[in-house]
Amino acid sequence: MDLDTTLDTYKHELLRALAIKDQSALDERLPEIRSADLAEILEQLIEDDDELATALALLQQLPVERQASVIGHLPGDEQEKVSDAIEDAQLVRILDRMGSDERADIFKVFDDDRKEALLRRMAHREREALKRLASYEEGTAGALMTSDYVAIPAGLTVSRAMMRVRQTAPDAETVYQLYVVDDQGRLAGTMSLRQLMVARPQALIDDLMIRDVIKISVDVDQEEVARMVARYDLLAIPVVDGEQRLVGIVTHDDALDVVESEATEDIHKGMSIGQLEDGVSRVPLWSLYRKRVTWLVLLVFGNLFSGAGIAHFEDTIAAQVTLVFFLPLLIGSGGNAGAQAATLMVRGMATGDVGVKDWGKLLGRELLVAGALGLTMALAVAPIGMIRAGEAVALVVAISMVSIVLFGSLLGMCLPFVLDRLGWDPATASAPLVTTLIDASGVLIYFSIATAILSNTA
């Protein structure tokens, strides 16, 4: 049984038990359903406003800890709808059971009046921690981090450090990596829980810890955070402020969410689609239209240059109508080669594999590869030109294929670097943009070559 079928079965059983007020069935079934799966069931109900009350009734059947876990798995819009329907006192209890990063994320969706009402009900320490986490700019390490980590003061023995771990571990996001701080709260070192467990009880943690710590600043872009976690195979990466004080950690699961989000964003940009606020199945139709229409309209006008190029060479086309047969093939090949090159560069820049400093080296490599590709495709298409229109047209098609593929590949490779130098997202060098530029250029290249060669053979 697949996941969707399983969730439908769960949903049917829960709604039936709720409708007939079968509390024993609810008490038996709810603990068996994972929080992430239960969140998806509630999401399906919440998407239909008529079922919001039912979703809340199911949520209220859970202990507060499970309520916090389930709400934490909901998308932002559904979190807001659920939170708006929960009284302040109960919502504060739920927020108190959430991880600090999840708590800050959901806190941001409230309006100012609701924020103030909730903050007044919190203890001073939790209130200040929440306000600090919610203040960081979205998309940075500060907005991504959690303050639930295990910190050990420098100078402790292993036995005393173990006591500290036992005290703080219940509220920590992860206990496998421990962080040592000095009396000013500055990050002094790190060590694994395994190191601590196997060390002699009277040994000093200062002698065991790793002092050269991989860390990041609170204002670092989240994509760079994810890249560092992946590069160094970290369970978590510590986050420090301007004075090198430890203020939080970013765990590997949060970094994985960033990787997925950034990859989705780049894919959308790669097809000239603006960033969607939600999944494609949930985003409003107007928003979906608005995100797609801008580039499509701009590219329509870009294609006018192709038409202008064809009109400019009307005499050449009239003399050799057969040339039109090869036009889609040539510009399509150039567009495909350019889109391939652009995709390789955009992804390489996103992963840190290549940078602007590598431009010269990559240009030489692309020149060789694109030349070889163009020659191969020219050899493949030349016999068709020979059979259809004779040697002269076959020569035109072969030379045009090499030229257009070479031009398209170099344009596709260079465009992301140009955009990056201009301060724009390299992912904007999308397949539709590249192919539109190459379409117009390919028409000019093809008919210019045809005019030069065929006029001399006439």
N, C-alpha and C positions, 0 to 999 in steps of 0.2 A: 504493500500500500504506500503510495507516494505521500509527500508532505501535505499537498493541497487537500487530498482526500481525507487524510488524518485530521487536519484542521477543521474541515467541514463536518466530520463526525463529532469532534469535540464540541464544535459550535452548536450543532443540533441537540446534543445531549444536555449541554448547559442551559440552553434556552428552554428546552422542555422542562427540565428540573426547576428552573426559575419560574416558569409559567404556572406549574402546578404546586409550587412552593414545597418541593421535595428537598428539604434541608439535608437529609442524610445522603442523598445522591450528590448534592453539591459538595458536601464535606468529603465525600469519597473521591470524586473526580478532580476537583480543583488542585489538590496537592500533587496529582500525577502529571499535570500539564506544566511544562517549563514556562518560565516568565516570558521569554521571547515569543513563544507560540501563543500564549495567552494575550500578549500585547497585539499580535497580528489579528486575533479574533476580535478584540475590542476595537482595533483600527477599522475593521470592516463594518462594525456596528456604528462607529462614530461618523464614518463617511456619510451615512444616511442619518440626517438630523432627527428623523422620527425614532431612531433607535438609540439616541444618546442616553436617554433615561435607562434603557436596558443595560447599556455598557456600564453605567455608573452603578447600577444595582449589582452587577457581577463583581465589579471592583470592590464594592463594600463587603462582599462575602470573604475577602481576603484579610489576613493580618496586615498590620501597618507595614511591616518589612516587605511583604510580597507586593503590596500596593506600590511602594516606592520602586521596587525592582521592575514591575510591569510598566509603570508610567515612564521610567527611565528608558525603556525600549521603544516607546511610542515616538513617531515623527513629531516635529515641532508644532505643526498645526493642531494635531490631535492632543498633544500635551496641553496646549493653550485652552482647547475646548473643555477638556476634563478639569483642568485647574480652575477655570472660571466657574464651574459648577460645584466646586468643593468649598466649604466654609473655611475661613482663615485659620481657625484653631486646628482643624484636621489637616489642612495643607501644610502647616508648620511642622506637625508631627511627621508627615510623610517626607518633607524636605530634610528633616533631621536624620532620617534613615538612609538618605541618598549619599552617594559619593560626592565629594566637594565639587568636582568638575561638572557632574550631572546637575547638581543643585544650582550652580552658577548659570548653566545653560538654560534651564527652565525659568530661572529668575528673570533672565533678560527678556522673556516674551511678555511679561506683565507690564501694565501701564504704571505710571509713577505713583498713583494713589494706592494701587494694590501692593506695590513694592514697599511703600511706607507702612502700610497696615501690617504686612508680614514681618518687616524688620522690627516693629515695636513689640512683637510677641516673642522675639528671639533673645537669647542670652547675649550679653555684650560681646563675648569672644566670638561666638558663631556669627553674630551680625557683622562685625568688622571683617572677619575672614571672607564672608560672602560678598560684601561690598567690594573688597579688594579683588577677588577673583572675577567678579562681574565687570570690573572697570577696564580690564585689558581688552585691547582692540581685537576684534574677531579676525581669525586667520593667523594669529600669532601663537607662539609657545605659551604665553601667559594665559590666553583664552582656552588652550587645550589641556593645560596641566591640572593635576589634582594636588591638594595640600595634604592628602592622607598618605603619609609615608612614615617610615621608621628612621628617626634621627637619633644618633648616639653622641653624647658630649665627648669631646676628646679627653684623653687622660684616664679613662676608665679601664679597669681590668676586664678580662673576658667574662668572669662570673657576674660582675655588676652590669656589664653590657647585656648579658642574657636576661637579667631581671628587667632591664629597660625594654628589651624587645618584647617580653611577655606582657608588659604593661601597655604598650602602644600597638602591638600587632592586631588586636581585635578590630581596630578602626582603620587599619592601613589597607591601601589598595593592593599592595604586594609586600611581602616580607622577605622575599628571596634576595633582594639587594638592599643593603643597609648603608646609611650615609652618616659620616662623622663630621660634626660641626664644632667650631671653636666657641669660646665664650661670647663672641660677637655674632654668632649665627652664621659665620662664613663657612663655606664648604671646604673641609680640610682633607677629606679622603673618602674612600668607599671600600666596602668589603662584602662578600657574599655571606649568606646565613650559614652555608656549609663551612666556610673558613672559621666562623665564630664557633660553631658546634664542635669542631675537631681540635680546636686550640686548647692549650693548657689553661685551666681556670684562672691562674694568677698572671698570665701573660697580659701585656698592655696592648690594647687595640691599636695604639699609635705605631707599634712595631709591626703590626699585621696588615694594616690598611694599605690600599693603593693610593698614593698621593697624586699621581698624574691622572686626574679624573677627566673623562670626556663629559663636557657640560655645554649648556647653551644658555643664551640670554633670553629674558622674557619677551623681547621684541623681535625675536627671530621668526621668520615666516614658517608656517606649519609644514610646508613642503620640504624645507631644509631640515626640520626636525625629523620627519619621517625618513628622509634620506640618510641621516646620521644613524638612526636606530637600525635601519637595514644594513648600512655599511659595516657597522661594528657589532652586529648581532646582539643588541642590548635588550634585556628584559624591560629596562626603563632607563630614561636619561634625565639627570637632574637639571633643574632650571634655576638660574641665579639672577639676582637683580644687578644694578650697576655697581654695587659695593661688594659683589661676590657672595652675598648672603643667600643661602638656600631657601627658596620660596615655594618649591613644588617639584613634581616629577611628571614626565610624560611616559606612560606605559606603552608597551608594544602593541596592545590591542587598540589603543587610541591612535597610534601611528598607522596601524593597518587601515583604520577608518579613513584617515587622511589620504592614504595612498589610493583607496577606492574612489574617494570624492574627487581628488585631483585628476585621476585618470579619466573619470567620467566627464569632468569639465573640459579636459583637453580633447577628448573625443568629440564632444559637442562643438567646441570651437573649430575643430578640424573639419567639420561639415558646415561651418558658418551658421551655427546655432548659438544664441546667447545662453548664458548660464540659467538653468531652470531652478526655481525655488524649491521644487519637490520632484518626486519621481514622475516619469512621463505618463503613467496611468492616473496620477492624481492632480497634475497641474491643470489649472483652468484652461478652457479652450482659447479664450482671448489671449492669455499669457503665452500659450504655445504658438499661436499665430504671430503675436508681436515679436517673439524671440526669433522666428524664422524669416519674417517678411523683409526685414531691412536689407540684409545681404542679398537676398534673391532679387529685389528690385534694383539694387546697385549693379549686380552682375548682369541683369538684363540690359542695362545701358552699356555695360562693358562689351557685351556681345555685338552692339551696334558697330563697333570698330571692325569686327569680322565682316559684317555686311558691307561696310564702306570699302574694305580692302577688295572684296569680290567685285564690287561695282567699278573700282579703279582699273581692274584688269579685264574689263568686258571684251576688249578686242582679242586678247590672248585666248580667252575662254571660247569666244565665237569661232576662232580659227581651229581650236582643238577641244571640242566639247568633251572628249574622253577624259580630259583632265579633271572634270568634276567628279568622275567616278572614284578617283583616288583621294579626293579632298577629305572626306570624313575619316578615312583610314589613317592619313598622315597626321592630322591635327589630334585625332583621338590617341594615337601612339605617343605623340609628344606630351599630351596632357597626362596620360598614364605614367610616363617616365618621370615627368615633373612632380606629380603627386607622390610617387614612390620616394623620390629624393627629399621632398619637403617633409614627408612623414618620418623618414629616418633621422633627419636633422632635428625636427621638433622633439621627437622622443629622446634622442641623444642628449639634447640640451636639458630636457626635463629631468633625466636621470643623472645629470652631471657627467655623462660620458664624454661630451664634447663641450667646448666653449668658444668664445669669439677668438681666443688666441690660437685655436686650431684651424681657423678658416683657410689659411694658405695651404696647409697640408691636405685638408679635405678637398679643396678645390682641385689640386693636382690629381688626387685619387678619383674624384668624380669625373674629371676630364677623361681619364683612361677608361673607366668603367662605362661611362655614357657613350664614348666613342665605339667601344666594343659592342655595346647594345645596339647602337644605331647601325653599325655595319652588319650585324647579324640580322636585324629586321629588314635592312635593305636587300640583303641576299634572298630573304624569304619572299619579298614582295616583287622584286625585279622580274622574275619569270612571268608573273601575272601581267605586268606592264608590257612585257614583250609580246605575249599572246594577244592582249587586247588592243594594243595601239602601236606596236613596233618598237624599234631600238631607241629612237629619240625620246619617246615618252617614258620608256623603261629607265633610261639614263636620268631623266628629270626626276622620276619618282624615287630612284635609288639615292641620288644626291640629296633630294629634299628630305628623305627619311633620316639620313645621317645628320643633316643640319638641324632639323626640327627636334629630334630626340636629344641631340647634344645641347641645343639651346634650352629646351624644356628642363632637362636634368640640371643644368647649371643654374637656371632661374629658380627651380624648386629648392636647390641646395642653398643658394645665397639669400633668398628672401627671408628665411627665419633669422639669419644673422643681421640683416639690415633692419628688420623690425625690432630686434633686441637692442640694437644701438640707438634706435629712436625712442626707446623706452616703452615699446608696445609688447604685448604678449606674443612670443614667436608662434604660438598655436594659431594665431590669426592667419598665418600663411597656410590657409586651409586648402583642401583639394579643390573645392569650387573656385576659389580665388586664383589658384595656380593654373587650373585648366582654362579659365576664362582668359587670362593673360596670354597663355600659350595658343589658344584658339586664334586670337587676333594676330599674334606674331607669326603663327604657322601659316596663315593665309598669305601674309606678305612674303614670307620666305619662299613658299612653294611657287607662287605665281611669278615672283621675281626671277627665280631660277628657270622656270618654264619659259618666260619671255626671253631671257638671255640665250638659252640653248636653242629653242625652237625657231627664234628669229634668224639665227645663224645657219640653221639647217634648212630653212625654207627656200 
